[in-house]
Amino acid sequence: MNKPLIIITGASSGIGAATAQRFSAAGHPLLLIARRLDRLEALALPDCLCRAVDIRDRAALVAAVAEAEAVYGPADALVNNAGVMLLGQMHEQDPEQWERMFDINVKGLLNGVHALIGGMVERRHGTLINVSSVAGRKTFPNHVAYVGSKFAVHGLSENLREELAPHNVRVVTIAPGAVETELLGHTTDEGIKRDYEAWKANDMGGVVLSAEDVAGAIVWAYQQPQQVCIREIVLAATAQQP
């Protein structure tokens, strides 16, 4: 039996790339979306359509979904993984960074939901997996705008779950703690980056989640029977206290 299409945003590195590899190994065709097409194609996965799309571009996202579904059939899951983390003190941070985080982390995520949700409701089958953060449940120093964007992901995901439950469509929120990915590299404040790295080294012994750890949780949640919705998974390295 052929496996259904899975769509993953932010698939060029980190959690997105690791999730793509796991779903591919399980036999699913894929639509991988990111801005760095070369990184997507370097994954060299079978039955995989790679498209350079900025999730802020709703029309381009819808077009990529339509193209993939024409080849592989209806998408059964969307992993909304694309996101940015720009840390800073509120009185010092460039407001453009707030706007970028909310445009990508919240509005871009909603663009993905909107592109898939109609078909899932019509088929009465599908799973939306929104990658948030522990910062969507609690606060951290220098995280004000980022925390706001991730609290938004948690709130809209729970409301969306309630809206879609009568249509047999699942909504899953994945909230990782510190993960070894490129995410911190988005931050432009070098002092904050040094402090963050020192926190990982000194308070956690340098042991944080790997992208593969989070990918495993994502794929596990999806692979549960459709009548089972894993509403939220919060995971972090055992040594992470906050």
Secondary structure as GFF3:
##gff-version 3
##sequence-region A 1 242
A	DSSP	beta_strand	5	9	.	.	.	ID=ss1
A	DSSP	alpha_helix	14	25	.	.	.	ID=ss2
A	DSSP	beta_strand	30	34	.	.	.	ID=ss3
A	DSSP	alpha_helix	37	42	.	.	.	ID=ss4
A	DSSP	beta_strand	48	52	.	.	.	ID=ss5
A	DSSP	alpha_helix	58	72	.	.	.	ID=ss6
A	DSSP	beta_strand	75	80	.	.	.	ID=ss7
A	DSSP	alpha_helix	95	101	.	.	.	ID=ss8
A	DSSP	pi_helix	102	108	.	.	.	ID=ss9
A	DSSP	alpha_helix	109	123	.	.	.	ID=ss10
A	DSSP	beta_strand	126	131	.	.	.	ID=ss11
A	DSSP	three_ten_helix	134	136	.	.	.	ID=ss12
A	DSSP	alpha_helix	144	164	.	.	.	ID=ss13
A	DSSP	three_ten_helix	165	167	.	.	.	ID=ss14
A	DSSP	beta_strand	169	176	.	.	.	ID=ss15
A	DSSP	three_ten_helix	183	186	.	.	.	ID=ss16
A	DSSP	alpha_helix	190	203	.	.	.	ID=ss17
A	DSSP	alpha_helix	211	223	.	.	.	ID=ss18
A	DSSP	beta_strand	232	235	.	.	.	ID=ss19
###
